[in-house]
Amino acid sequence: MTPKELSAELAREDATRIAARHAAPKGPRRRGARDIVEAAEARELFGRKFYPDLSVGKFVGEPWLIWIAPGLFRYEPDPGEPFHFIRKDGEIIQPGGMFTDGVSIPRALWFIKNLSPWSYAPAFLIHDWLFDLHHCKRTDKRFEEVRDIMLEGIRTLMETKVCKQDRLAFDAIYVGIDSFVARQVWDKPGCGLS
């Protein structure tokens, strides 16, 4: 299966899952053991957000990055028009100065088109900022919310045609930022912000 065919298949699966979620019976009913197992499986499946579930926001301004060393940059806010992300619900996320290495995508996966540490840099910067705020105990956002905000950012870049819509890259990033490794980084103590 080619990457393009896989991307199309993932989009079809999303549509099927969303249709099944909306077709699920509503209201109370008697539950047997089989129903309980099916409900648990559905919670596991439907707990995951799919591309169409995520809102489209808006990026404003341009991020300024200063090269520090190979693979390490410092983000500096533009004092005239600070870079920020406006979520669909109106929440504004505006990063302050911070160090970043892009997103942690294993080099072995860089062969996948549109999958590098800088492919979706605006969304990655918002994600890094929220991770840093968490490590400095300056936000009460949960891991899942921060994950979803980054995915909203990537979907925004794709839907606004800033980046090509690439479901294979989107789903690969989702798997990576929802992994146990990402959760270990989330739980790692230490504040890198001043």
Secondary structure, 3 states (H helix, E strand, C coil): CCHHHHHHHHHHHHHHHHHHHHHCCCCCCCCCHHHHHHHHHHHHHHCCCCHHHCCCCEEECCCEEEEEECCEEEEECCCCCCCEEECCCCCEECCCCEEECCCCCCHHHCCCCCCCCCCCHHHHHHHHHHHHHHHCCCCCCCHHHHHHHHHHHHHHHHHCCCCCCCHHHHHHHHHHHCCHHHHHHHHCCCCCCC
